[in-house]
Amino acid sequence: VTWYLLYSDVARFVIGDVRARATALLQEHEVSLNEMWHALKILPTMTETATSYPGGSSREMYNGNALHQWHAHSDLKWLAQQNVVNALETLIHHQAFTSLEEFCSWVGELNAHLSAVHVDKTVQPGAFDHKRLPLVMWGGVYVQWLLSEADRAAPAFHSIADRLVNEVRSDASGDAIGYERAPNKGRARVEKKQKDYASPGLHIIHEALDLMPGCFAKVLRADLGHDTVHEILDDSPDADPGAATLVLGRICASDPESIEVALSAVKRAVEEGQAQCSSALVEPSATSSFDDERQEDLKAIEESLSLLRQISKHHLCEMRSLSHPPPRMMLAAAAICTLLGLGPSQGKKARNLSERGMQDSWMTFIKFISGHQSPSTFISLFEEFDKDIVSEDEVAQVEPIVKNKDFQPPAATKHRLSQATLEGTFVRPLCMWVRAIYGYARRHLAASAAARHRSSGALGATGNLLASVALPAAGASSSTSSGTGAASGEAVTAATAAQRPLIVAALVLWTGASDELLSQAGDRLLAAGADAVVSRRFDRLELGGARELLVEGLTAARRARVLPEEPAPPAGAVSSEKAQLLFDIRKCKTGHTGDLLCAGGLLDLVRGSIVCTTEEQVRQVFELAMRLTVKHDGCEVVRIKNGFHTPAVGGYCDLKLFLFVTKDGHDDGVKVYHICELQVHLKAFLDC
């Protein structure tokens, strides 16, 4: 019955019963396995610990791994330097590719996959994506090379395992022992599993910038082990420059100065955030007044309306007939849709300026024109627009449009009706109107905020100060007013501190990081300006650990600023195929070349199993393997995982020996260095 349920569609209708039955079966097996383990006499004490590293006291950690394929092959200069010529030469010599044609075919397959999974409308179908393809190639080439090394190391490894079995079999005990060769792991499996061995920094950065779009604008890395801070920006088309800043630091007992780098990163984030806000909020000079600036804005609005009144029915018909409008027209349409409340609400996020988002805004704008075919009706909507109710959200949505280099009012023209004429007669007043409304609304919102601060005493002794926006009135020359004293400077600092992007400090805890060190570091980071400090151990970031850390940090930061809760993008919002592609690209953009080698954490690309009948045979295999040396045998044991010492969850036990295999390249002259896994099983446990 159980097998029928598992292999038929019936199981989905009784999923609770299936889980209950599966749990009962596992518990039964666990009881039997634990009874067998308690009966063992040799294997539990064969090693002092469950995991050990022969000769490992002198072996340095690599990307958080005590053992990594890097320990076998060391640095790969062609990969670190991303040298195409040397890379191609190495890949062919190591038999990853047989020829230049095969390499080019592989690159072509990568480009086709990139175009299918991660669509970029700016790249013509079938064309090479010159911006992203090199990143995908460098992000995946190590896997290709590593698989070729596994293919070259496999014969030597299997020969050594056969020799061990034959030596044990030569004993006249008569008990059966055998060896089973497992096929090498394939590329798809390696690409999927490599994430489990990514460095803590790669885990966190990939989650923050690739899988939680819109949550973080940039990452300041202060965890690279040196005294410089590395900046990584969200360069996606929908990046939000006002999103939070993530400061990535570490706490390491052997490097107490590492927290100083994180502190400098937080201070830098505070300064950059204040500078970003100060471009919006500045102190007024003693001779300037808000009323004068508002009059300039009102004058610009009226000028745009006077030009709008010249629009004829022919202009409206011409606009509706455009199939490929230029960028300026589409930007103007997107801004008007926002200000007039057309189309779906964008919330606090900037309007989507991707090609798809712009097309959606354009279609909404054309439907709007079609519903107002009379010029007088169309123009009246702009004349009656209430500029005093424009919200902060709408200003935030229009801001990237106004600042776009393509959003400049075109010159007026009196030639025949054409696209150029249409831009000058129709689009020019629309651009002017949007820019004037934007400037007025920014200043109006700043005045309202200053009034609220005055009423609550937030501006202190200079309560009569009015924070004005550093945006010149439309048509006026650009200028920035200067401050009038220390008190006014404090007022603006308070305003910018409240409005600057959130700063989340995420600390990776390495071995030896104590609670006292973490507490001291957290206090100092908060005092420096971080809105929240969160932490995780370096080995607790996979399987959703990085996401939990970031969501926790964002939630705490918003609460500290007394901001409303905003749910993070749901897990799985990015498809698995696209996430894998973004991961390969991200490996090239973390500031740490070691992240390109995360697939090297897999030590079982080449593997095989020895099945023993008795404890004595397992012990003999172990002792014979421990005698192997690189000098005489071309291999040596570099890690021992004795599951008989400490059984795994569920009760199963086996012995895993990781062998560092070296082999002279008799065929190609290129030596192999690879770590392989030899599993040693006790038949009674396998049969249970």
N, C-alpha and C positions, 0 to 999 in steps of 0.2 A: 504494500500500500504506500509506504513512504517513497519508494522509487517512482511509483506511478505519479504521485503528487508532484515530485520534483521535476519530472521530465514531461509533464503535460501542462496545459493551460489551466487545469483545474485549481492549481495551487494558488493562483491570484484571488480566487474566491474564498479561500480558507487560509489566508496568509497567517492569521494568528495561530491556528492549529499547526501549521507547518513550522513556524518558529518554535512553538512549544515542543514539538517532536524533535526538531533539530537540537534544541538545548538539552533535552533528555538524553539523546544519543551521545552528544559530546560529554555530558557528565558521566555517562556509563563508561565511555572510553577513558576519561580522565582517572576514574577510580581504578580501572585495570592497569593503566600505565603507571600510576603512583605505586600500586602494589608491586609491580615489576621493578620499579626503581629502588624501592626499599629492600628488595632482595639482592641487589647488586653488591658485590664485595670489593671489586678492584677499581672500577671506572670513576666512582664519585671522588676518590682521593688520588686519582692519577695526576691531577694538577692541583696546585695550591689555590688557584682562583678560577672562576669561570672563563675569564678572558685574560690573555697575557700576550705580550709582544716580545719574543726572543730578540735580544739585541736592540730593543726599542728605546732604551734609556737615552740613547744618543740621537734618536730620530725626532726631528722637529715636526710639529703639527702642520698640516697643510689645509687651509680653508676650513678649519674646525675639525679635520679628520686626522685621527692618529695613524691611519694607514690609507694610502691613496695611490692610484696608478702613477702619480707624479713621483712617488718614492722609488718607482722602478725606472721611469724614463727621464726624470729630472726636467729642467726647463726646455721648452720648445721655442727657440728664438724666432723661427719662421712664423709662429702663431702670435707670439707676443708683439712682434714688430709688424704683423699683418703684411708681410712681404709676399706678393702674389707669385713672383718668379720662384723664390725659394720654396714656397708652399707647394707649388705644382711639381717642382723637382722632387721634393721629399715624398709627396703623395704617390708619385709614380714609382720611385725607388722602393717604397714600402708596400707596393702592390695594392694601394687603395684604389688606384685607377691604372688601367693598362696603357692608356694613351691620352694625348691632349684632347682627342675627339670625345673620349668617354667622359673626361672632366667637363668639357663644354656641354655635353648632354645632361650631366647632373645639374649644372648651373641652370640650364634651360628648364629642367623639371622644377627646380626651386622657384624660378620666376613664375611658372605657370601656377604652381601651388599658391604663391604669394598673391597673384592676381585673383585667384578664385576665392581665397579665404579672407584676405584683408584688402578689400576693394579700395582703390584710390581713383577717383573720377578724373584726376588730372593726368593720369597715364592712359594712353590709348590702348585698347584691347590688343593683345599680341605683342606690344612693345616692351622693351626691358625697363624695369623700374630702377633707374640708375640711383635713386636716393636710398631705397630700402633693400634692394637686392644684395649689395655688398655686405650689409649688416647680417642678413639672413645667411649668406654664405659663410662668413667668418663665425657666426654663431653655431653653425652646424658642422663645420669642416673637421673639428676635433673628433666628433663621434665617428665620422667616416674613417679617419686615420686610426682611431682606437680599435674599430672593428677589424681593420686589416691587420693590426698587430695581434689581435686575438686569433685570427685565422693562422697567422704564422707561428704563434706560440703553442697552439693546440696539439700538434703532433708530438712535440717534445714533452708536454705535460702528460699526455695520455701514455706515452712510453714509460715515463717515470712511475706513474700509477700502476701500470702493468707489472713493472719490475718489483714494486713493493708487494703486490699480491702474490707473485710467483715465489718471492722469498718466504712469505708466510706459509704458502701452500706446500713448500718443500718440507715443512715440519711434518712429521709422520703422525699427526694427531688424527687425520682423516676427516676432520670437520670441514664442511664446504665453505668456500670463500670465493667471491667473484667481484668483477669490476664492470660497471656499466658506463659507457661514454655518453655524455649528454651533448646535444647539439649546442653550438655557440648561440648566445642570445642575438636576436636580430635587431636591426636599426630601430624599428618602431618601438620595441620594448625598451631599448636603451634611451631613446628620446623621451619616453614617458617617465622612466625611473630616475633620470638624472636630476629631476627636481628635488628628490629626496636627499641629494648630496650637495645641493647648492649651499653657498656660504650664507651665513645669517644676513649679511648686507644685501645679497642678491634676492633672497626670499622677501625681505621687507620692501625693497625698492620696486621689485616687480609687482608686488601686491598694491603698493601705494599709487604708482603712476600708470600701471597697465590694467589692473583688475578693479580699481576703485576710481573710475574716471570722474574728474571734477572735484575730488576731495582734496587733492594736494597739487599745488602749483609747482613745487620744487622740493628737492631733497638736498640738504647740506650734510655731506658725509664727513664725520669726525671720528670714524672708527677704523681708519686705514693704517694705524700704527705709526703715523708721522704727524708733524705739527702743522700741517696744512689742511684746509677745509676744501673739499671738492664739491662743486655745485652741479646738480643734475636737474635740468628743467623738464617739465611736461611739455613736449613738443608736438603733441597730438593736435589735430585741427580744432578740436573743441576745448582746448585748454582754457582754464579760467584763471587769469592772473591774480584774482583776488582770493583764490582758494588758500588753504592752510599751507604753512611751511613745515616740513618734517626735518628735524635735526636728529641725525642718526649717530649715536655715540656708543661707547663701550666702557665697561668697568672690568678691569683686569688687575688681579693682585700683583702680578709681576710688572705692571706698568701703571703706577699710581698717577702719573702725569697725564694719562689719557683723558681724564675728565676735564683738564684745562683746555683741550682742543674743543670739546663739546661746549664749554662755556663761551669760547670765542665764537663758535658757530651761532649760539643763541644770541649773543650780542650783535653779531652781524645781521641776523634775521630781524632783530628789533630795529636796528638802524635802517635797514632796507624797507621795512614795513612803514616806519615813520616817514621816510622820504617819499614813499608811494602815496601816503595820505597827505603829506604836506603839499603835494602838487595840487591837491583839491582844497585844503584848508590853509589859509595864510592870514596873517594879521593885517588889518587895514592901516593905511597911513593916516596921519593926523589930518591931512588935507583932503582925503578922499572920503566919499560917502556912498553908502549902499544905494541911496536914492538916485544918485547920478549914474551909477552903473546900470541900475534897473531901467532908467530912461533910455540908455543906449540899447539895451536889449529890446525894449518896446519899439524903438525906432527901427531896429533891424527886422522885427516881426512885421511891422507895418509895411516896410519896403518889400518884403517877400510877398505879402498879400497883394500889394499893388501890381506886382508882376504876375501873380496867379490870376488876377482878374482879366488878364489879356489872353488866357487860355480859351480856345474855341472848341466847338464840337468836333472839328476836324482833328485837333490834337488828341482828343479822347479816343476817337476811332483809330487813329494811327497807333496809339499806345496799345490798344487791344490787339492790333494785328501783328505786333512784333513777336517773332518766334525765337529770336536770339538776342535779347536785350544786352547792352554792354554792362560791365560791372557797376558803373555809377548809377544806372537806372535801378538795378536790382538792389543795391545798398539803400537807395532812397526809398524804394518800395518796402524793404524790411523795416526801416526806421518808422515809416508812417503806419505800417501795420501794428507796430508796438505802441505808438503814441495814441492811435485811434482805437486800440483794443480789438484789432481784427485778428482772427485766427486763434489757435490755442494759446493759453497763458504760458509764459516761460518761467514763472516764479522769479527767484532772485538770480537765476543764472543768465549770463549773456545770451542774446539771441544766437541761434545756431548759424554760423557763417560758413558752414561747409557747403559744397555745391548742392547737396540735397536740401539742406535747410533754406538756402537762397531760392531754390526753385519753388519750394513750398510757399515762401513769402510772396514770390512774384505771382504765383497763381492766385493767391488770396487777394493780392492787390488788383489783379485784372478783374476778378469777380466783383470787387468793390467798385471799380470804374464802370463795369457793365450795369450795375444797379443804380448808377448816378450819371446817366447819359447827358443830362442837361448841364452845361457848364455852370450855370448859376447855382444849381443844387450841389454840384461837386465843390465849388469854391466856398459855399456857405458853411460847409463842414469845417473848413479851416478857419473861417472868420469867427465862427461861434465856439471854437475850441477853448475850453477853460484851462489856461496854462497854469493856474494856481493849484490844480489838483494832480499834477504829474507826480507820481510816486517815486521813491528811491529805487524800487525795483525796475521801473520803466527807464529811469535815468541810467541804471547799471546796464540794462539791455541795449540802450542806444549808444552808450559810450564807445564800445569798440567799433561801431559803424562810423561815428563822427571822426574818430582818430585814424580810420583806415585811409591809407594813402590814395586810394581810388575815389574817396568821397570828397571831392572838391567841386564846387559849383562850376559848370562849364561856362565858357564865354558866351555872351549873347550873340545871335546871328540873325540876319534878315534875308537870308537866301531862301530858295524854294523849299517847300516842306520835304525834309529828308531826315535821316537819323540825326545828323548833326544839328539841323534846325530844331528838331524835336527836343534834343538835349538842351539846346540853348533857351528855347521858349517854354518848355514844359518842365524839364528836369531841374533846370537852374533854380527857379523859384521854390521848387519842392526842397532841394538841398539847402537853400538859404533858410527856408522856414524851419526845417528840422534842426539846423545848427542854432538858429535864434531861440527856438523853444528849449533846446537842450541847455544853452547857456543861461537862459532865464530861470529854468527849473533848478539847475545846480545852485544858483545864487539864492533862489527863494528857499530851497531846502536848508542851505547853510544858515540863512537868517533865522529860520524857524528853530533850528537846532541851537543856535546861539541864544535865542530867547528862552528856550527851555533850560539851558545851562544857567542863564542869569537868574531865572525864577527859583532854581534849586540851589543857587550859591556855588555852582560848579566852577564858575569863572573867578571866584574869589574877589579880591579887591578891585579887579577890573571888570566888574559886572556890566559896565556900559559898553564893553567892547563888542563889536559885531564881527564874527568870523565870516569873511567873504571868500568866494571861490576864485582861485587863480586862473580864471578863464576870461580872456578879453571878450568884450561884447562883439557880436558879429560885425565885421567891417572895421573894427578898431585895431590898432596895432597891439601886438602882444607885449604885456608888461606884467611884472610881479611887484606888488606893494611890499614895502619893508616894514619890519616890526617897530613898535614904539616903546619897548622897554621889557625888562625881565618879567614883569607880571603878565603882560600880554603873551610873551613866549611860553610861560607856564600854561596859559589857557589853551594855546594851540597844541602844546605837547599833550595835555590831558585829552583833547579831542582826538588827536591822531592815535594815542595809545588805545582809545576805545574803538577805533575804527580799523586799525591795522590788521592784516591777516593773522589768523590764529597761528600759534607756534606750539607744535607738539614735539617734545623731546622723547625719543625712544632709545632706551639703553639696552645693549646686549650684555648679559652677564656671563663672563667666562669663568673657568675653574678658579676657585679661591676668592671670588667676589663675595664679600660678607654683607650681612644686612646693615652693618654700621657704615660700610663704604657706600652702599646704595642710598641710605638715608641722608648722609652728608652730601652726596652728589645731587640728590633730588632737591634738597633745600637750596643749594647754590644755584642750580639751574632755574628754579622758580624765582629766586631773588634777581637773577639776571634778566628775567623777562619772559621765560617760558610760561605758557598758559597751563600746561599739563606735562607731567613726567610719568612715563610708563616703562616697564622693563619685562624682559623674559630671559630665561637661560638660552644659551646659544643652541642647545639641542632640543628646544621646544618651539621651533618656528615653522616646521613643516606641518602638513595635514591641517591647515587652517590656523595654525598658531600665529602666523604673521598678521593675518586678517583680524583675529581677535585682539591682538596688540594695538593695531591701528584704530579700530573702532572704539576700543576702550579709551585711547588717547584723545580722539576727536570728541567723544561724549564728555569726557572730563574737561576738556578745553572750553567747550561751549557752555558748560555749567559754570565754569569759573568766570566767564564773561557775561553770565546771565543772559545767554542767547537761547532762542527756542530750539528744541530738538529737531535735527534733520536726519532721517534714516540714511544709512550708507547704502550704496548700490547693492542689490541682493547678490549673495554668492552664486556664482554660475551665470551672472548676467552676460559674461563674455563666453562664447562657445569654446569648447575644449580645443578645437583645431586652431582657432585664432589665438587662444591663450598660449598654446605651444609656440606659435609663430612669434608672438610678442616676447615670449621668454627667450627665444634664440636671439632676437634683436636686442633685448635688454642686456644680455650677457656682454655685448660690445659697448654698452653705455653705462657702466657702473663706476668707472675710474679705477678698476682693479682687474688686471689681465688674468688673474687666477680664476675669475668667474667663467672664463671661456673653457675651463677644464673641469667643470662640475661633473661631467659624465665619468671622469676618472675615479669617482667614488665607488663605482660599481666594480667589485672585485670578483664577480662570478660570471664574467662574460665567457670564460672557459671553465668548465666544471665537469666533474665526474663523481661517481659514487662507488665506494667499496662496501659490499654487504657481508658482514661477518656473522658467524653462527654463535660464537662464544665471546665472553669478555676478554679471554686471553688473546684471541686474535686481534681484537681492537687495540689492546695494549701493545701487541707486537707491531702492528702497523704504525702506531704512534711513535714507538721507540725507534723503529727503522727510519721513519720520516725525519725525526729529530737529529739523526746522524748525517743527513744530507748536507752537502756544502756546495757553494757555487763553484769553488775551485775544482772539486773532483766530480761533482754530479750535475753541474749546471743549474742547480736550484737549491733553495733553502727555505725552511719554514719561517715566516715573518709574523704570523698571528695564529693563536690557538683559541678556539671557542669550544670549551668542553661543556656541552649541554648536559652531560651526566653529572657534572658537579652541581649545577643549579638548573633543574628542569624548566622548560619554557611553559608559558601559560597553556593549559590543556594537558600538560604532563609529558609531552613527547621529548625524547632525548636523542641526541646524536653528537658526533665529534666533527668539527670543521677545522681543517688545516689549510691555511692560506700560504701558497708556495710562490716565492719569487723565482721566476724561470728566466734563464738567459740562454740564448741559443745563437751560435754563429750562423750567419747567413751563407750557407754553402752555395745556394743557387744564385742569390743576388748580391752577396757580399755585405749585406746590411744586417747588423746584429739585432736580436729581439730582446726586449726587456719588458716583462709582463707579469702581473700577479694573477694567479688562478686559484680556484677553490676546489679542495678535495673533501668530499663528505664521506664520513665513515659511519655506517649504520649498524645497529644490532638487529638481526632479522626478527627477533621476537617483538621488538617495538614496531617494526614496519608492518608486521602481520596483524597487529592488534586492531 
